[in-house]
Amino acid sequence: MSAILWFWHKVFGAVLGPDNGFAWALSVFFLVFTLRLVLLKPAISQIRAGRKMQKFAPQIQKLREKYKNDRQKMAQEMQRLQSEHGVNPVGGCLPALLQIPVFLSLFYVLRGFKPTAQSNYVFDRSGVESFINADIFGAKLSNWITQSEAVLEDFGTTRMDMLIVGIPLMIIASAATYFTMRMNVKRQTDAAMANPQSAMLGKVMMYLAPIGTLISPWFLPMAVVLYFMANNLWTLGQQHFLTNKVDREEQREKERELAAKKEAPRPKPGQKPGQKSGQLAGDKAAGEDGDETTQVEEKGATEVAGSSSSNGKAGGGQRSGGQKSGGQDGGGTNGKPNGSPKSKPGGTSGKKPQQKNRPGKQQTAAKKSQKKRR
């Protein structure tokens, strides 16, 4: 941490002067920017993990309700659900966890700049004197507002100078924190906000974090207040940029899914949604074979009915011939027929009209004609 601060002080001190307060302030700013650039990739992973967690938040709520009396089982089920969706809770918290040692390291480095110190980590005695003599509009970077007047006078500053510089920095840092928290609350899904605990925690933190940013700098060196301001401003801009980036990624993913659905082959007329084209062709072929079988059966039934009808006509003609000859023999003296009625044209007197070619009725008619012949 001290090496990064030393590097940027060499860069800006060469331009503005080694004892210039703005050179040290810019060194603190770029120390923050350097560390946040290193943590940029984990920050993107954190936002993506948060989006995935929001998608299956209702499932997590159901698990909490189901296993509310069994904490171990609930933890196992939640781990299984997170592994299925590819979410690592530790990875989502990594950027915030890494900033804690960064802040503590910077705090101890800045506290090491004392008038009696011969060195401070990588800084030698000249570097310590340069930091102690640096000020911004009269406010020393190594002092804080709540120090006693005697201590402030020993460093060549006053409480009023510290307040004039420190209060605007605290307000800017607090405002950046508020807008960052507000952005996070607005981007939460309805499912996440439906949980009363999550909704209440989000609203409380949206106001509690800025208040903490206003109070804590009163007890910290002015250089740490610069760190707070730079870090919170970076967080606000990074949150806006990365969330928009993830939103565009999700939008492109939805467009690809929609295009894939449009390009997917649609079912042909008469085809079920889950039926393949080969199955449809096989069903059609089976239907055609069934139609051909039905036609063959109907044709065979028609031929059987026709042969039965012709046999019935032949037997009827033989009987009528025998009656006629018998009449001539018995009534030959009169030379007239024996009172037999005249037959209708076609020799089919009293015959019913032929029924339609229906397989069931034709078979019934054929059976009846065979019984008559017997």
Secondary structure, DSSP 8 states (H G I E B T S, - for coil): -HHHHHHHHHHHHHHH-TT-HHHHHHHHHHHHHHHHHHTHHHHHHHHHHHHHHHHTHHHHHHHHHHTTT-HHHHHHHHHHHHHHTT--HHHHHHHHHHHHHHHHHHHHHHHT--TT-S-BTTB-HHHHHHHHH-EETTEETT--TTS-HHHHHHTT--HHHHHHHHHHHHHHHHHHHHHHHHHHHHTS-HHHHTSHHHHHHHHHHHHHHHHHHHHGGGGS-HHHHHHHHHHHHHHHHHHHHHHHHHHHHHHHHHHHHHHHHHHS----TT--TT--HHHHHHHHHHHHHHHHHHHHHHHHHHHHHHHHHHHHHHHHHHHHHHHHHHHHHHTTTTTS-SS-----TTS-TT--------HHHHHHHHHHHHHHH-
